[in-house]
């Protein structure tokens, strides 16, 4: 390892069913080995419940008699995960399972029906302490090769947690959330420590209060508990501020998580190159004492998408190289990416089948290509966000006006973490103008990028097939940003009319919706559903816009 290595822990994470496909996992392990990554993470909320049943609570004989299919599935999955763990260990790669707790499968309630009282399950029921300990004990016995466990329990995505519980019992009313967090950490730590494994607690939380509660709970736990923090608070938004708890975790080792694929910036279908942001976030984290960096390559919501098979693989190469040497030249990262198999989501296959350049064409016009790709994030930022707020629904068009504002103001609120930005969503004439101008700029810019790529006529000497796919990708990138231009304009002008009324404002909203209708008709006529991969169609789904149009028309009365 070089003396200027940035992070001791350098990891790659999968968060989809790709983890159950051995050929794909082998590609991940090979990539890790080739790029000096030393950690592999499998992230699935119910992963423990997919691979084991603690026999002290769910006896094998009972499971065979009552739930034989589950029993076989668990045994199959456990053997598979152990193969992954052993293979990673042979390559010198640490292997972690990442889960959300508390979690259970429905057969647990069938076996213990008293867990359900008055229509709710109590997270403070003493049952869970024993059950969780039994699960972890069984895990470390069945798969001794794993390095440890990464756990979230402060998110609404857990099956059961104090942050999403409907229980109104006396305990739930009186016990503070951070006390519950501390109890869960101690339970998991004792079992993990006894097995000689590493416990990592994630900060994943939806509000500043929950974030502080979980991190404060970690601060009071033994110092060998690691904390894993998203680089931005709540989720992976490149335009959000740095996570305020990075460097503010007491004496605990910190890992930083970063999404290189694009859950919130185009799913890798449309390029969004973030080399500058990756380096900036790494430098910030290193300055705050972070020791680990984990690159997430996909998201559970989209079954086939992955950074390994998209243009955003460039971000993955950047994460790998910069996490080892923060001073790595960007041109070297581009060169490494292009010298390996590449693909776009508009090719015949998701899986890369040819190099970005020919075997004898390494001296390509990297500066030309880089000058185009480095401007893709500003297009996404100003195209599908609204002044920094998450206007889109995980990159797809909103289906109604409520959803758009719910995403921006509540579900994925930038205002929670940057209160000074909240006023930018108020429907004033000035804000409306700035929002529309932002979308006009993004559409103009993406058209310019497509034009520059097309006019180059591959003088940059890419693999000819790759160049053709790039052209197709940027042509559809224009269509995507155009959709958000019309969508945002129609939503904002309708929202402004609902708050201010007036015939002039009504007419402006009606004209904007008409433009959106015209765009939607053109999009529908492209008949994309059977021509592209299903997740590409999801980003360009005309039926979402038809729902939005109906909703907006109902409001313009």
N, C-alpha and C positions, 0 to 999 in steps of 0.2 A: 504493500500500500504506500502511496506517495505521502510525503511529509505534509503536503497541503491538502490532504483528504479532508472533506468537509464534515461528513456524518459517519459515525461508527456503524450505525444501523442503516442499511439502504435496502428498501423493500419494494416488492411488487405485489399488488393485491387484485384478486378477482372477486366480484360481487354478483355473479350470475350463475346460471346453470352450466356455464362453461367449465366450472370446477369439477363437474361430473363426467367430463369428456377427456379421456386419457390423452388422446392425441394433442388436444389443446393444452392440457396441463404440461405435457412434455415440452411443448413450444415455450411455455412460460419459464420452465426450469432451465431450458437451454438458453433463453434470452438472459435470464438472471446470471447464469454461469459466464456467458460471453461478455457481459457488461459489468461484472464484479458486483452484482447485487447479492446480498447475503441473507435475505429474508423473504419468505413467501407467505402470503396471507390468504386464507380462504374465508370469505365473509358471507355468511348466510344466517339470517336471524335465528332460525330454529335448528341450526346445524347439529347441536348435541342431541336433540330429540329425533333427528334423522338417523343417528348412528348407534343409539343405545337406549336401553330401558333399565334404570337401576333396579336390580332384582329384589332389593329389600322392600321396594314399593310396588313393583310390577313383576311378580314372579314369572319366570320363563314358562312354567307349565300353564299358568293362567293365560299368558299372552298367546301361547300356541293354541289353546282351546278357544279363546274368545276373539283374538285378533291375529290369526295366523299370517295374514299377508304383511301386516306391519312388522311382525317378528322376522320374516324373511327379508324384508326391505332393510330393516335396521342391520341385520347381519351382513347383507351384501354391502351396504354403504360403509359399515365399519371396516370391513376388509379392504375396500377400495381406498378409504382415507389412510389406512395404515400403509398401504403400498406407496401412496404419495409421500407420507412422512418418511418412510425408509429411503425412498429414492432421493428426496431432498437432502436427507442426512448424509447419504453417500456422496453427494456433490458439495458437502460443506455448507448447505443452506439451512438456516433455521426455519421452522415451519410452525405457524400460529393459526389457530382457529379463532374466528371473530364472530361473536354472537350478541344477541340482545336477551336480556333477562329482566324479569321472570318470563319463562316460556313453558308451555305444556301443550300436549296434543289432546284432542277431545277424549281419547280413551281414558285419560287420567280422571276426567270428571265422571265418566261412566263407572270407574272403579271406586272413586271417592266422591259420591254425589253430595256429601255434606259440605264440600268446598263452596258450593253455590247456595247462597242464602239471600233471600229477598231480591232475587234477580241480579246479584252482584257477587264477585269473588273478592275476598279481602286480601290485599297484599301484605297485611300485617299478621295474617294467620300464622301461628307457629309451625304449621305444616311445611311451609315453604323453606324454612331454614334447613330442616332435615332432608327434604327432597333435593334441594340444590346441592347440599353436601354429598348426597349419595350419587347424584349425576356426575359431579366432578371426580369423585373417587373412582367411579366406574370408567370415566374417560381416561384417566391417567394409568389405570390398570390395563385397559384394552389397547391403548395406543401410546405406549411409553416413549416413542420416538419424538413426539411433538415437543416443541420448545416451551409452549405456554398457551395462554388464553387471553384474548382481547375482548372486553365486555363493555356494552352500553346498557345503562338501566335508567337513564334520565330523559328518555325520549318517549313520545307518544307511540312510537312504533313497536315498543315492547308489547308482548301479549298481556302483561300485567305489571303495573308500576304505580307508584304513588302519584305520578304526574298524569296518569290517564284513568285512574280508578274511579268507579262509580260507587264504591262502598261508602256507606255513611255510618259505620259502626263507631263506637266510642274510641277505639284505638286510632282509627284513621282520622278522626276529628282532632285528636290530641297530640299524636306523634308528629313532630316536624319532619319535612321531607329529608333534610340533611341527616337526621338521626336514622331514618330508614336506609339512606344511602350508606352510612357508616356501618350499619349492621350487615348489609349485603356484602360490602367490601371485606369485612372481617371474616364472614363465612367463607367467601371464595378464597381469600388469602390463606386462611389456615389450611384448607384442603390442597391448594396449589403449592404452598411452601412445603408441606409434608411430602409431596411428591417430587420435590426438587425442581419445580417448574416456575415460570415467570408469569406473574399476573400484570396485565396492562388494562387500565381503566380509561375508557374514552370519555371525552367531554361532551359528546353529542347531546345538545339540548336546544330547545326551541325558543327560549327566552333568556334574557340576562339573569333573571332570578334563578332559574333552574341551572344555568351554567355555573353561577357562583355556588349554588348548593352542592353540586357534584364535585367541583374542584376543591371547595373547602373541605368536603368529606375526605377527598384523597389526601389533602394536606395533613390531616390528623391520623392517617394510616401509616403503617411502617414505611420507612424511606425506600425500601427496595420495591415498592409498588410503583410501576411506571405509569405515567399519564400520557395518553395520546390525544393530541389536540388538532382539530381541523385548522387549516391555515387561516380561514376566515370563520367568523362565528355563525352558528346554526348550520350552514351548509357551504358548498363549494361555489361561491360566486366571485369571479375574478375582480369585480368592481367593488366588493365590500371591503371595509377596513380590516386590518390585521386582527386576529383573534386577541381580545384584550387580556386573556389569561396566559398567553405565551410569555414565559419568563416570570410568571406570577403564580408559581405552584409550590412554593416552599423548596425543600431540598430534593424533590423528586426528579428523576430522569424524565426528559420530555422527548416524545416523538411527534413529528408533524405529519399530518395527512394532506394529500393534494390530489385532486381529480385531474388526470391528464387526458381523459377521454372526452368529457363534455356533457354531463347531465344537464347543465344549465347553459351550454354554449354550442349547441348544434349536433351533439351525439357523434361527432366525427364524420357525419354525412357531409356537412359543410365545414371546410377547414377553419380552424381557429387556433392559430399558432401563438403560444404563450411563453416563448423562451425568456423574454424580458421579465415577465411577471414571475416565472418560476425562479429565476435567479434572484430577483428582488425579495421574494418571500423567503427564500433560503437564507439570504444574507441577514434578513431581519431575525429569523429564527436562530441562526448561529450566534448573532449578537446577544440573544436572550438565553443562550446556553443550551439550545436543543442538541440532542445527540442522535436522533433518528429521523428518517424521512421515508414515508411510505407513499408510493405512487399507485393510486386506484385507477384501474384500466377499464372499468365498465360499471354498470349500475343494474340492480336487480329488476328494475322496471322494464328494461328492454332486453329480450332474451338473446338476441344475436349480435348486438353491437359490442364492439371492443376496440380499444386503442391499438391493439396488435394488428388489426385488419382495417385500419382507416388512415386517412391522411394525418390524423392527430398522433400517429405513432411517433412523429417527430417530437412531440411533447414528451413522450416516454423516453426517447433517446436523451433528450435534454435533462430529464429528471435523473436518469442513470448516470450520465456523465458529470453533471454539475454537482450531484450529491457526493461524488467521489472527489472532484476537483472543481471548486467554485469558479476558478479562473479559466475553465475550458472555453476556447474560442467558439463562437456560434457557427462559424464557417466549418469547423471540424465536425460539429454536430450534424449540420446539413449534409456534409460529405458522407458521414457514417450512415445516416438514414438512407441516402440515395444509393449507396453501394450494396444495400440489402433488398430483399423482395418488398415491394410496395403494392398498395391497392387503394382503390376508392370504393365508396359504396354504390357507385354507378357502373361498376364493371360487371362482367358476366358472373364473377364469383367473388364472395367476400374475402376468400383466402388469397394472399399475395402469391403470384406465380412467376413474377419476373422482377429483376432489379430495376431501380429507378433510372439507372444509367446502364449502358452496355459494359461489358467486361473491359473494354479499352477506352472508355469514355469518362474517366473519372474527372478530368479537368472540364467540368461542365460550367455553364454560366450560373454559378451558385448565387452571385450577387443579384442577377436578374430575378431568379426564382424567389430569393429571400426578400427582395424589395416588394414582391407581390404578397407573399404569404405573411409577412410581418404586419401587413395592414388588415388582415382578416379579423383580428380581435376588435379593432375599432368599429368595423362594420357590424359585427355581432352586438357589441356593446350599445351602439346607437340605433341598431336596427330592431332588436327584439326586447331590449330593456326600455324602460321609460325613465329617462333622467336618473339612471342607476337603479331604479326599482324593478322588481321581477314581474314584468307585465305578462310574460308568457307562462304557460303551465308546463314546466319541464320541457321547454322548447316548442311545444305545439301551440296552435292558435287557441285563444280562449273561446269557449262556447257561448258565453253570455257576459254581459257587462259586470254583473255581480262578481263573477269569478276573477275577472281581470283586476278589480279593485281589492278583492279579498286577498289575492296573491300579493299585491303590492303593499297593502296596509296591515295585513294580519298574518297570513300563512307564512310568507317569506319576507317579512317586513324589514326593509333597510332602516326604517325609522327607529326600530328597537336598538340598533347599534350605532346609528348616526342621527340623533334627534334633530340636528340642525337641517337635515334634508327634508323633513316632513312637510314643510311649507311648499316644497316644489310640486306637490301633488294637488294642491288647492286649485280649484277651477277658476283661476283669474285669466283675463285676456292675455297677460304677459306669459303665464305658464303654458297656456294652450298654444300660443305662437311658438314658444321654444320647443315644445314637444313635437309639433308638426315639422319644424325646421330640422330637428334632430333626425327624424325619419327621412326627410328629403335628402339630407346629407348622406345618410347610410345608403340609400338607393342609388344616388349619384356615384358614390365611391365604389360600390360593388360592380356597377356597370363599367366604371373606369378600369377596375382590375381585370374584368373579363376581356375588355377591349385590349388591354396591354398584353395579356396572355395570348390572345388570338393573333394580334399583330406580330408577335414575336416569331410565329410560324416555326417554333421549335429551334430557333437559332441557339437556344441554351443547351441543346443537344441532350435532352432527356430520352429515355427509351421511347420510341414512337408510340407504342401502345399506351404507355403511361401518360404521355402528352395528350393523346386523344381523350383519355379518361379525365384528365385535368380540365380540358375544355368543356366536356359534358358537365362536370361537377360545377364549374363556375357559371355555366349557363343556367343550371338549376338553382345555384346560389342566388342569382339575380331574381328568379321567380320567387324564392323563399322570402327574401328581404322585401320584395315588392308586396307580397302578401301581408307582411307586418306593417308596411307603410299604410296600406289601405285599412287594415284592421285597427291600428292605433288611431288613425285620423278619424275613422267613423266612431270609435268608442269615445274618444276625447270630446268630439263635438256633440255627441249625444249626451254625454255626461254633463257637459257645459249647459246644454239646453234644459236638461231636467232640473238644474239648479238655478237657472236664470230666466227661463222661458223667453218669450219674445219671438215675433214672426221671423225676424232676420236670423236668429240663432236656429230656429226650427228649420229654415230653408238650408242653412249651412250643413246641418246634421243630415237632412234628407239627401242632399247632393253627395255627401261623403258616403252614405250607405249605398247610394246608387253606384258609385264608383266601386265599392266593395262587391256589389252584386255582379258588375261587369267582370271584375277580376275572377270572381268565383266561377262564373260561367266558363271563362277561358281555362281555368284550372281543371274544371270537371271535364272539359273537352279533351284534355291531354290524356285522359283515361290511364292514369298511372298505376292503378292498383295491381295489375298483372304484369306491368313492365319493369317494376323496380322491386327491391327487397321490401318486405312488409313494413319495416321500421322507417324506411325512406318515405313510403306513402303516408305514414302517420304524421310526419312533419309537414306534408303537403295535402292533408286530408280536407277536401272541399266540403264534406258533410259537417265538419266542425264550423266552418264559416256559414253554412246554410242555417245552422242553429243560431249562430250569433246574429245573423241578419234578421231572423224572425224576432229575436229578443229586442234588438235595437228598434225595429219598426214598431213594436208594441209600445215602446217608450216615447216615440216621437208622435204624440197625439195632441 
